[in-house]
Amino acid sequence: MKQKQASSTAEYMALFRSLESFRPRKDRLFEDKMAIGFLNPALQMAARLSRIPIIGRFVPRYIDKQWPGALSSGIARTRFIDDALKKELTNGVRQVVILGAGYDCRAYRIHGIERARVYEVDYPSTLTAKRERLQAMLGRLPRHVTFSEIDFNRQHLGDVLAATGFDKTGRSFFIWEGVTSYLTGHAVDSTLEFVGKAPSGSGIIFTYIHKGVLDDPESFEGTGNVTNLLRKKDEPWTFGFYPDELPAYLEALGLKLVEDVSAAEYRARYMRPGSRNIKGYEFHRIALASRTSPAPPGDPSPVGTR
């Protein structure tokens, strides 16, 4: 991350959500009316062009050609996480922590979330840009949202949340979308260790990339253009998990893996075969874990040995 520049990947995800929101109501997976407000003029134009019959088809096609699978994977994972959050809110969670919040608008578009305390945690430059645009769109910042600045690679999540009134004794749900792949192993360990000490009934949903794409980029199709783009934006992938190692890793931190699905699997839940380009980006995964019992003493982290 560049210290004085908001995340480029956050803007691309906002573009994807905007494109989905402009699809016909019967076809779209969700609606995020605010996403377009986080785009630069060129991307705003692309989003608006997508609404024009025939011409609009070329916008997602161009994205699919440049970064195969990125659009459909990003949209399906947004819906997957939306559904998990709605379930937690229905079950009584009153603290939602969005880690690496970027231009995520769940705090403003998910029904019932206004009754919870939402903590949006991210890099200072990204949060500054987000607050400015929210202020412009909403007129004032919502009272149920607290913004917490963090550099995951240098600061501990517990310290940051403690400074903003977070109740560590309250049941909480953590969302960590599109972030772990840009961090150090130590930062991922530290964050998940904190979640593993949350009260029973708390949980986390997070995305990660299959570590094989870091060890052998040729092991997955369609990674070349994506990795080149990320390097140009100074946001390269740096971290991943091997799926078969994840259950034991989480268990050592006091977390139980509930579900771990690939891009192909979570797209299949929401997208009809043949309805969109749903190939590619298979190295992206979503994991859902719950807080079960106290974590064992000592340093449980196996990341340094992977």
N, C-alpha and C positions, 0 to 999 in steps of 0.2 A: 504494500500500500504506500502511495505517496502521501506524506504527512499532511499536505494542505489541499488534497484533492479527493473528492468523493469517489466512491467505488464505481468503476465502469461496469463491472458485472452486475451490480445492483440495478443499474440503468437498463441493461439488457433484459433482466428479468422483469422489470417494469414494462418494457416494450412487449414481452411475451404475454403478460397479463392483460395489457391493453388490447392487443390483437384478439385475445380470447373474449374479452368483454364486448367487442364489436361484432362478434359472430351472432347469428340469429338466436333468439332466446331459447328455442327448442333444442339447439345444438351445443350451446356453450356449457362448459363445466362449472363456471362461476362467473360472477360479475364484480369487477373492480373498477368502478368509475373514476377513481382517483389516480390510477396508474399513469395515465397520460400526462398528468400534471408534473411528473418527475422526469419527463423526457426532454432532451434538447430539441430545438426546432426541426432538425432533419428527421429525427426519430418520430416526433409528433406528426410530421407530414406522412411518414410511412404508415403510421398507425391509422391515420384518417383515410389514406388511400385504400387501405384494406377494406373499407366499408363500401367502396364503389364496385358494383357488379362487374364481373369479368376482369377488369383492371386489378381489383383487389386481390385476386387469386395469386398474382405474381409476387406479392410481398412475402407470404409464408413459403412459397416455392423457392424464392431466392435464399431465405434463411435455411431451408432444408438442404439446399444445394451446398451452401457454404459450410454449414455445421450440422451434418446429418443427425437427426434425432434430438437435437438440443431443444427445439421448440415443443415438440410433443411431450418429451420427458419433463421439461420444466412446467408445462401446464398441468399434466397429470399429477405431478408431485405436489403442486399447489393445492389441487382438489383433495388429494390424499391427506395432506396435513390439515386442511380446513375441516375435513370430516373428523379427524382425531381430536382437534380442538373443540369442535361442537359437542362431541361426546363427553369430554372432560368438563366443559361448562355445565352441561346437563347433569352431570354427576356431582356438581357442587364445588368445583375448583374455583377459588376466589383470588388466586394470584397466578398470572401468566407472565412468563419471562421469555421475551423474544430475543435470542442471542444473535448478534450480527444482523440486526433488524433491517439494515439497508432501507429500501423503499417499500418494505412489507406494509400493507395497509389493513391487516387483519384487525387491528385495534379499533378501526373505524368502519369496518364493513361487515363483521361477523355479528349476527344478532345475539344480544344478551351479554356480549363481552364488556359492555359499558358498566355492568354491575360488578365486574372484577377489577382488581388493581393490575394494570399492565405495565411491565417494565421493558422498555426498548433499550437494548444494550448494543452499542456499536462504537466503531472508531470515531473520534471527535469530528473529523472533517465530514464524514458521511452524515452524522447526526446533525451537524450544523446546517448542511444543505437541506436535510429533511425537514427540520423545524421551520426553516425559512419558507419552504414551499407549502408546508401544512398551514402555516400562518396565512399565506396568500390565498389558499383554497378555502379554508374554514373560517378565517377571520380571527380565530383564537385557538390556542392549543387545548385539547380536551382535558378535563380535570382528572379523568381516570387513568391517564398515561403519565408515567415518569420516564424521563430520558436519562440514561446513565452512560457516560463515556468510558470506553475501555480500549486498551491495546491488549488483546488476549495473549500475545506473546510476551508481555512484560508485566501485566497486572493480574491479580487473583480475583476471580469473579466474586467470591465472598466478600472481599474488602470493598469492592465497587458497589455491590448491592447494599451492604450494611450502611454505607454513607448516604443512601437514598431512601431509607425507611423500610426496606424489605423485611418482612417478618419470617425469620428462618424457622419458626415453629409452625408456620401455616402450610397446609398442603398446597403444592404448586405444580404447575405444568410448564415445562421448558420446551421451547421450539428453537431448533438450531438448524436452519435451512441454508444450504449452499455456503458453508463456512469452514468446516473442518479441513477441507482439502487445501486451504490456504495457510494453515497454521503449522507450528512445530508440534512434534509429538508431546513435548512437555506441556504445551498450552492445552492440548486436547485432554491429556491426563488430568491436569489440574482442574479443568472445568467439569469433567465427568465425575471426578472425585468429590467435588462440591455437591453435585446433584445427588450422588450416592449417599450423602449425609442428610438429605432432606427427609422430612417426616414420611412415615409409611403412607402409601397411597399416592405419593407424588410420582411424576413420570416425566419422560423426555422423549421427543421425537427428533431425530437428526438425520441429515443426509451425509453420505460419505462416498468416496470413490474407491473402487476395487484397487487394492495396492498393486495388482498386476500391471495396471496401466502406467505406474511409475517405474516399476522394475523392468518392464518390457512393453514399451508403447505399441509395438506391432501386434501385441496379443489381442487388441480390440480394434475393430474397424472404425474409421472415421475420426481418429483422434488428432491427426496431423493439423488440420486447419484450426481446431479449437486450441490446441496447445500453442500454436504459433501466435494466435490472437492474444491469448493470455500473457504470453511473454512480452508482446509489444505494449500491452497495457500495464506492465509491471505487476501482474497478479497471477504468477504461475502456480500450478499445483505443487504442493510440497508434502502432502500427507495422505495416507490411505490406510484401509484395513483389508486384510484377507477375511472374507465372510466366515470361514470356518473357525477363525480365531476369536471372533467377536463375542460369542456367548461366555467363554471363560474369562475373557478380559473384563466384561461388564460385571460378571458375578463377583470377581475380586474387588470390585468397587461398591458392592452392595446393590447392584442393579440386575434385574432379570430381563433378558431379552424376550419380548413378547412376539415381535414380528420383525423379519428382515427380508425385504423384497427388492428385486431388481427393477430396472426401468421397464423391461419387457412385461414384468408381472403387474406393476402398478398402472401401466398404460392399458393393459388388457382389462382392468377393472372398469375403466371409464370410457374407453374408445372402441368403437366398432371396427372390426377388421376391414381394411380397405378404405375407411373413411378419411384417414389422414396418412401422412408419412410417419409410420410408427416404428421405423427401423433406425438403429444407431443409438449411441450414447448408453450402451448396455453396461458400461462400467460404473454408472451412477446407481446408488442404492439408497433406500430409506430404512432406518431402524427405529423401532418403538420399544422402549424399555420402561419398566416400572420399578419403583423403590420398594424393596421387600423387607430386608432385615439389616441391622447395623453392619457396616463394612468391617472386615477384620483389621486389627492394628497393623502398623508398619506400612511400608510403601508397596502397594499391590501392582504397581504399573509394570506391564511387560513390554511397553512400547519401545523402550530403549534397546531391547534385545531383538526387535523384529527387523 
